[in-house]
Every structure is written in C-alpha cells, then in structure tokens.
C-alpha cells in the first residue's frame, strides 16, 4: 500500500510540507531527510505480482556484462550468484531485469541503441574485466548507471565491489600472527581492478607489518588452474629462494599453485602455507582444504541495486558518486600452519 504524505510525515516525525518538498525534489530539506522520505515511500509501494504484466513495473534495469577479453568473466558461481541477487532485489523494487552482453570491439551503436530505449530506466554494468580506458565507451550511456565488481578510485563513477585490500590484509595478518615472516604473492598476469587491488593490499600489508618486499616472491600467472600450475612450475624452477607462505589472487590460481608445489616436492601446509581468495565451494574439499577470503555476494548485489534505484528515482542522487566496498571474511582452514623458530611448522 502506497503511503500518503501525511502518513510519511507522521512516521518520520517531519512536516507534510517537508515531505512534499522532498518528493518533488525541491530545495528546503536536507539530503538525509529526502533520502528517508524516498526510502520509506519505496518500502510501502505495492510490488507487482509475480504474474503481473510488464506494464505493472516501473521500467527495465539492464544487467550488462562487459567482456574485454573473456578470460575472467564466465559462468562462475560468484557471477551467477551476483546475477540472481540483482534480479531478486530489482524485482522487489518493481523493475524488470534484462541480461545483456557486450564484447570489446563490437559496434558501439548497437549497444547505445539498446541502452537508450525508453523503457530502460538504468544500467548495472558488470565491470569485472574493465580497465580505465573502457570508461570512455560507457560515458556515452545517457541512463543512470552503477558499475559492479570493480573500482575506479580516480574517476567520478558509481561502483560497488568487495573490499579486496582488506581481504588480503586479513590473510597477511593471520599468516604474520602464525609466525610467518617471509610471505609471497601469486597474482594474475591478466589485469583487472580486483586483482590490482589485491596486489595493493599485499604491498600495503608488507609495509604495515614491516616485512621485506622480495620481487622474486611475486608470481604473476595466467588465471586458469592449468596455466597457473604451468606458470608457477616455471617460476619455481628459476627461484633461488622460497617464502614460507603465499597469498593468492583467487582460489583458481591457488589451486594451480598447489599442484605446482606438489610437483616440485613442496607440501602444503607443512612446507608452504597458502591462502586463496573468493572461497569457491570446491576449495573446502581440496587436500588440504584451502583457506580463503569469503565474499558477501548478497551485499554486493543488494547495494548495487539500491544505489541504482536511488539514482533513478531521486534525481539529486545523481549529482554525486559513491564508491562502495562490501566487507569480506577470511575462512581459515588446513592450508596454513604456525611457523616456529628454526623453520618447523606446527598446528
């Protein structure tokens, strides 16, 4: 049931005049009050029945997956879960969701024509593979837009992604507290915003923990399990020294590294402790089960939809950008051991 202005005023303990000013986007009320008014009204608006026609909805949100090269974006559990979450929350807000894809190099005119349709209310851009130079393309989109699963710190755009830096720093802190003083990083040779942020987290953690940065202990490998195994093997053959632990850019890379370590006679965790990122369901069934950073997919999808709806329905919200980081949690399993003086590991 949609609330009347009088009811909104009573529930928020403000005047009816303030409610009217907020709903009509007129000056005279604070941004916080305006946001509270819109949020309360949205929460009481009648949602379309599951079987209702498209005309009952407010419009279409396009969930657009951008493929720069297709090496990272795929039918992964994380991306499937993100899609489902976006659909759930957009439906609750009375928007239809259309799934679309755009590959770098395709005609831009077709993309802009699709996104420019009158029924399209806004765009959620899955920017996992995006780089800074890709932003120029999407600056041409004349609809409210939020970019999901990456971050552009130096640009005035709305983004929502996981807190990559915190995830790596949590991993580094745990390894440090377990006695490790030589920690390496296995990252992706294919650059993405998330991988870059994870490397930043590694370098920042080294500085904070007053640990040395040893270039030889930073491995950049291809981000598939097979290629990661091959690349890590080659790096191990050329290595003159080894750290006691590694943090990896994601679980797929960590899995390839585990296989490479085993091929060279290194045991995880007895010889090398290892922590991944993404917490794939398969990670807990490895031998040993892989410690990994767990993502809040629900939080990322929900925050993305909320911000886009805010930009669509509250014109004043589009005057500023938000870059939101959703917290992560380290899941500690048997792939890490305490390191004692003298080099011996112990549980």
C-alpha positions, -999 to 999 in steps of 0.1 A, spaced: 0 0 0 14 34 -10 17 59 18 1 93 18 22 124 25 5 128 59 14 92 69 50 96 58 52 128 78 38 111 109 61 81 106 92 103 101 82 130 126 85 158 100 61 182 84 39 174 54 55 204 37 89 188 41 75 155 26 61 174 -4 94 193 -10 114 160 -8 91 141 -32 91 169 -57 129 174 -55 126 210 -44 150 228 -21 143 233 16 150 198 30 183 181 38 196 153 16 193 129 45 156 138 50 150 135 13 166 100 13 145 89 43 113 101 26 120 82 -6 132 51 12 100 49 33 78 55 3 95 28 -17 93 3 11 55 7 12 48 8 -26 29 -21 -39 51 -46 -57 38 -62 -89 25 -97 -86 48 -124 -100 23 -130 -128 17 -93 -135 24 -79 -169 55 -58 -177 33 -27 -178 29 -30 -140 66 -25 -135 85 8 -133 108 0 -161 138 -21 -171 172 -24 -155 198 -38 -179 224 -60 -163 252 -57 -188 283 -79 -187 313 -63 -203 339 -87 -219 372 -71 -225 388 -104 -234 366 -131 -217 394 -146 -197 378 -137 -163 341 -133 -169 324 -167 -172 297 -189 -157 314 -189 -123 294 -194 -91 302 -159 -80 289 -142 -111 258 -165 -112 251 -156 -76 255 -119 -84 231 -121 -112 205 -139 -91 209 -113 -63 205 -84 -87 174 -100 -102 159 -106 -67 163 -71 -54 154 -53 -86 122 -73 -88 114 -63 -52 118 -26 -63 93 -33 -92 118 -33 -120 122 -59 -148 158 -72 -154 172 -78 -189 205 -96 -192 228 -84 -219 265 -88 -230 289 -65 -248 323 -76 -261 351 -51 -267 352 -43 -304 316 -49 -312 296 -20 -328 290 6 -302 259 20 -319 240 -12 -313 249 -11 -276 239 26 -272 207 19 -291 197 -9 -268 205 11 -236 188 42 -250 153 25 -253 126 44 -235 118 15 -211 154 12 -199 155 30 -165 191 23 -156 221 1 -162 241 -22 -139 274 -28 -156 294 -59 -146 328 -44 -149 350 -74 -138 372 -71 -169 371 -34 -173 401 -11 -174 403 27 -172 403 32 -209 369 13 -211 352 40 -192 352 63 -223 328 39 -240 302 39 -212 304 77 -207 282 78 -238 253 60 -220 227 85 -211 210 65 -183 217 61 -146 244 35 -142 263 17 -114 294 -4 -121 296 -37 -102 326 -58 -93 354 -33 -98 365 1 -87 379 32 -103 393 53 -75 403 83 -97 370 86 -115 336 101 -107 316 69 -112 294 48 -90 309 14 -82 302 -15 -58 327 -43 -52 342 -64 -25 369 -50 -2 399 -66 -19 425 -48 1 410 -57 34 407 -94 23 444 -97 15 454 -78 46 433 -101 68 452 -130 52 486 -114 58 477 -106 94 468 -142 101 500 -155 85 521 -130 104 504 -139 137 512 -176 129 549 -168 128 554 -163 90 579 -135 82 585 -143 45 553 -141 25 549 -141 -12 520 -132 -36 507 -152 -66 486 -128 -87 471 -127 -122 491 -117 -153 457 -106 -167 450 -73 -151 416 -65 -135 405 -40 -109 401 -67 -83 434 -83 -89 452 -49 -89 435 -40 -55 446 -74 -41 482 -67 -50 480 -32 -34 467 -49 -3 497 -72 -3 522 -44 -6 504 -23 20 504 -52 44 541 -58 40 547 -22 49 524 -22 79 539 -55 92 574 -43 85 582 -72 63 605 -71 33 593 -70 -3 612 -96 -23 603 -92 -60 613 -129 -66 583 -139 -44 557 -121 -65 544 -145 -91 522 -132 -119 505 -162 -137 476 -168 -161 443 -171 -142 432 -206 -152 441 -235 -129 460 -253 -157 480 -223 -168 486 -212 -132 501 -246 -125 523 -244 -156 535 -208 -148 542 -215 -111 562 -245 -120 584 -224 -143 589 -198 -116 598 -224 -90 624 -239 -113 641 -205 -116 637 -195 -79 667 -190 -57 647 -187 -25 612 -195 -12 589 -178 13 572 -198 40 537 -187 28 519 -173 -2 486 -154 -6 469 -159 -40 448 -136 -61 420 -161 -62 412 -197 -55 417 -209 -91 452 -195 -91 458 -211 -56 446 -245 -69 471 -244 -98 498 -233 -74 491 -262 -50 495 -286 -79 528 -270 -89 541 -271 -53 533 -308 -51 551 -315 -84 582 -299 -70 580 -317 -37 567 -289 -16 539 -299 9 510 -276 17 510 -266 45 540 -283 60 564 -266 37 543 -237 24 512 -222 38 487 -209 12 456 -187 13 433 -181 -17 405 -155 -24 368 -160 -34 361 -190 -12 349 -212 -40 328 -242 -28 354 -266 -42 382 -250 -21 370 -266 11 372 -301 -4 408 -298 -16 436 -318 2 443 -299 23 411 -277 25 421 -242 12 420 -212 35 403 -184 15 386 -150 17 348 -153 15 328 -127 -4 295 -112 5 278 -116 -29 244 -108 -14 257 -75 -1 274 -65 -34 242 -72 -54 219 -56 -30 240 -24 -26 243 -21 -64 205 -23 -69 199 1 -40 223 27 -54 209 24 -90 173 28 -78 183 58 -58 198 74 -89 167 66 -110 141 78 -85 159 106 -68 175 130 -94 195 148 -68 213 115 -60 229 115 -95 248 147 -86 274 128 -66 290 94 -70 295 66 -44 323 40 -45 312 13 -21 333 -15 -7 315 -46 8 333 -64 36 349 -98 33 358 -126 58 388 -149 59 379 -186 62 408 -203 79 413 -239 70 441 -265 70 462 -249 43 480 -228 69 502 -238 98 520 -220 126 557 -214 118 581 -220 147 616 -206 152 640 -228 134 617 -234 104 594 -261 118 557 -259 112 531 -269 138 493 -269 141 
